[in-house]
Amino acid sequence: MQKKTAFLQLIKYGIVGVSNTLISMIVIYLLLKVAGMKDGPANFIGYIAGLINSFIWNRKWTFRSQTSWFKTFVPFIIVFVVCYALQYGLLMWLNTHSTSYDNYYNHLIGMVFFTIINFFANKYVTFGKGR
């Protein structure tokens, strides 16, 4: 039963992740291409937009947390900061070493990396047992 629950959580996390990705990438695209913003600020603002969506849906739907939002929000933010920092480091490395013509694609690579590590961190740290 535990494997079934974990698999269902992964599926739900993926669905929420698709919406986060769409929100984040649309915001990043608009800030980069329309507003002319630099990679760093555009990436950060895009991730914040996805973060808000992610917390709401993953807390209520994916992990069905019964704990107060504050007790899950603080660990959620800490997990986000760590995963974001790792993703951002990868993005900057790719921007320096990639042969990609458009750095926008490096944001997509970073997002896949972020999603994988963020799922496990949220499953076991933010919304794990005892929360």
Residue pairs with C-beta under 8 A, 6 or more apart in sequence:
6 123
9 62
9 63
9 123
10 119
12 58
12 61
12 62
13 58
13 62
13 119
13 122
13 123
16 53
16 54
16 57
16 58
16 61
16 62
17 54
17 115
17 119
19 53
19 57
20 50
20 51
20 53
20 54
21 50
21 111
21 115
23 46
23 49
23 50
23 53
24 46
24 47
24 49
24 50
24 111
25 46
25 107
25 108
25 111
26 46
27 42
27 45
27 46
27 49
27 50
28 42
28 43
28 45
28 46
28 104
28 107
29 104
31 37
31 41
31 42
31 45
31 46
32 39
32 42
32 104
33 104
35 42
37 45
39 91
39 95
39 103
39 107
40 88
43 88
43 91
43 107
43 110
46 107
47 80
47 84
47 114
51 80
55 73
55 76
58 122
58 127
59 65
59 69
59 72
59 76
59 127
62 127
63 122
63 123
63 126
63 127
65 72
65 127
65 131
67 131
71 131
72 126
72 127
72 131
75 125
75 126
75 131
76 122
76 126
79 118
79 121
79 122
79 125
79 126
80 118
82 121
83 114
83 117
83 118
83 121
84 114
86 113
86 114
86 117
87 110
87 111
87 113
87 114
88 110
90 109
90 110
90 113
91 106
91 107
91 109
91 110
94 100
94 103
94 106
94 109
94 110
95 103
95 106
98 106
100 106
